[in-house]
Amino acid sequence: MVGDGLENVCTWKLKDPTNAERCPHTLEKRNYATKIKDSIVDCIGNTPMVRINNITAKDGIKCEVLAKCEFLNPGGAVKDRIGRRMILDAEK
C-alpha cells in the first residue's frame, strides 16, 4: 500500500528539537572481534567482504570490487539481520 512506509509508523524526527534526545530506535554496539560468541545470534551480521580484483583485472576493469559473503550468516541470507532484531526485541 502506498503511504504505509516508515514515515507513517515512526513519529520521531531527527531535526525536531523537542525529541532530539529521545531516539526510540535501538542503537546497538557490538564487539565483532570476540572469538567466542555467547549465542548463534551474535554471529549474525558480521559477514566478511572479499576483494575480487582477480576477476576484474582479467577483464581490464580498473576499480576495486568487493563481494559481501552473506552466505556465511548462520541462516545463509541477508534476511538474518532482521531475524536477529526480531529475536532480540522478543527477548526484552
Buried (B, 14 or more C-beta within 10 A) or exposed (E): EEEEEEEEEEEEEEEEEEEEEEEEEEEEEEEEEEEEEEEEBBBBBEBEEEEEBEEBEEEEEEEEEEEEEBEEBBBEEEEBBEBBBEEEEEEE
